[in-house]
Amino acid sequence: QVQLVESGGGLVQPGGSLTLSCEASGFTYSAYHMSWYRQAPGKERELVASISKFSDVTRYGGSVKGRFTISRDNDKSTVYLQMNELKSEVGAVYYCTRAWGPGEYWGRGTQVTVSS
């Protein structure tokens, strides 16, 4: 069955960096676009970034442009999210999904807390 497992979250200071990973299994990974979303307490889930099947196209949510980078390794069935210049307002649970937008399958998420 389709499985998406996020990892790499944790506590980081404002201005710091963190890299999230999402390992996929149960499907032909290279046949699907992938996305990262996040959800902060009391807020709706929002798009962070998406990447096309062969990494030729990416898009980012407005608040993370220039600070976050999405990438993927089709040999490892893994999508990454490099997050730089983290701000306290982005503390949230980060999820990956198998789609260009909100998909049918989601991981359980990984918590990112930005605090000094």
C-alpha positions in Angstrom: 0.0 0.0 0.0 1.0 3.6 -0.4 3.1 4.9 2.4 4.7 8.3 3.0 6.9 8.7 6.0 8.2 12.1 7.0 11.3 12.7 9.1 13.7 15.4 10.1 11.6 17.7 12.1 12.6 19.1 15.5 13.4 22.2 17.4 15.4 24.9 15.7 16.3 28.5 16.6 14.9 31.4 14.6 17.1 32.0 11.6 18.3 28.4 11.6 17.9 25.6 9.0 16.4 22.2 8.8 16.0 19.5 6.2 12.9 17.4 6.0 12.6 14.0 4.2 9.7 12.0 3.0 10.3 8.5 2.0 7.7 6.9 -0.2 6.8 3.3 -0.9 4.1 1.2 -2.4 3.9 2.9 -5.7 6.0 3.9 -8.7 7.5 7.0 -7.2 8.9 8.6 -10.4 5.3 8.6 -11.9 4.0 11.2 -9.4 4.5 14.8 -8.6 5.1 15.4 -4.9 4.2 18.2 -2.5 4.9 19.5 1.0 2.2 21.1 3.1 2.2 22.4 6.6 -0.4 23.0 9.3 0.0 25.3 12.2 -2.2 25.0 15.3 -5.6 26.5 14.6 -4.9 27.1 10.9 -5.7 25.3 7.7 -3.2 23.1 5.9 -1.3 25.2 3.4 0.9 24.4 0.5 4.7 24.8 1.1 6.1 23.5 -2.1 5.6 21.1 -5.0 7.9 19.3 -7.4 7.2 17.6 -10.7 8.1 14.0 -11.5 11.5 14.7 -12.9 12.3 17.8 -10.9 12.0 20.1 -13.9 9.2 22.2 -12.3 8.8 23.5 -8.8 6.5 25.9 -7.1 6.4 27.5 -3.6 4.0 29.0 -1.3 4.4 32.8 -1.1 5.7 32.9 2.4 8.6 30.5 1.8 9.9 31.6 -1.6 13.6 32.2 -1.6 14.1 30.4 1.8 12.9 26.9 1.2 14.0 24.4 -1.5 12.2 21.3 -2.5 14.1 18.4 -4.2 13.7 14.7 -4.9 15.7 11.6 -5.5 13.8 9.2 -7.6 16.3 6.4 -7.0 15.6 6.7 -3.2 11.9 7.5 -3.6 12.4 10.4 -1.3 11.4 14.1 -1.5 13.2 16.7 0.6 12.5 20.1 1.9 15.5 22.3 2.8 14.3 25.1 5.0 16.5 28.1 5.7 16.0 31.3 7.6 13.3 29.7 9.7 10.9 32.1 11.4 8.8 31.4 14.5 5.6 31.7 12.6 6.3 28.6 10.6 6.2 26.2 13.5 3.9 23.5 12.3 3.4 19.9 11.3 4.8 19.3 7.9 3.3 16.7 5.6 4.1 15.3 2.3 1.6 14.1 -0.2 1.6 12.3 -3.5 0.3 15.0 -5.9 0.9 18.4 -7.4 -1.7 19.7 -4.9 -3.5 18.2 -2.0 -3.4 14.4 -2.7 -5.3 11.3 -1.7 -2.4 10.0 0.4 -0.6 11.8 3.2 2.1 11.0 5.7 1.6 11.4 9.4 3.7 14.5 9.4 6.8 15.8 11.2 6.7 18.6 13.8 8.9 21.7 13.2 9.2 24.1 16.2 11.0 27.3 15.8 11.9 28.8 19.1 14.8 30.4 21.0 
